């Protein structure tokens, strides 16, 4: 609700239908650290074994490349095609719903 004051008369009226504009969330970070992402996974009910199973299901040479990325990266980039592929399978979301979920995951992970 907001109050409206007529500056000429001083009369105050209320507008019960007014709602403030929602504040958009901050943009997601482009990358999070290995520690941040793994902590986010565990704290949100995912296991590292689930990620390993998704990697194991990939065909070669993508499997080996994915394993190197997963085990040796010091940070994970939100826009990396492999991360997006695995995250889509793990989060079980598609399209805009997936993008919103991944953005929120990266925001939360960055705070850890």
Steps between C-alpha positions, in 0.01 A plus 500: 500500500617853439385836621443781254518858621337776300754780548241768427243391756701280735242221464649154547346205318606137498533273201454144634561342157849644451788258527867596475686378193673174584874535530665275244758260640862591445659350190650158563876474517671377186691239701524344844785314662521125515437512877197726462333283238562176684373643828191630321434154355526327837293763682226471239459124516727395213791265540836514333435139398200618295728733304751218451222274365394765251860534386541122475196483271662730241658353187875523447689730457245728667506281813874539552487873430209538742686308768803729458275808521320369810811386686756762400317829447556761770180675399187412306363739240123539483499514120729202438316255269596193704392658828170604343445148363569329833306762699198454273499129572558548872245779549250331267392831348497645151481835324435813703425294810847343473672837446323647804591197716864507387522875561364458853735205566798713400381791716464270799829321433686831474383585852661188649 
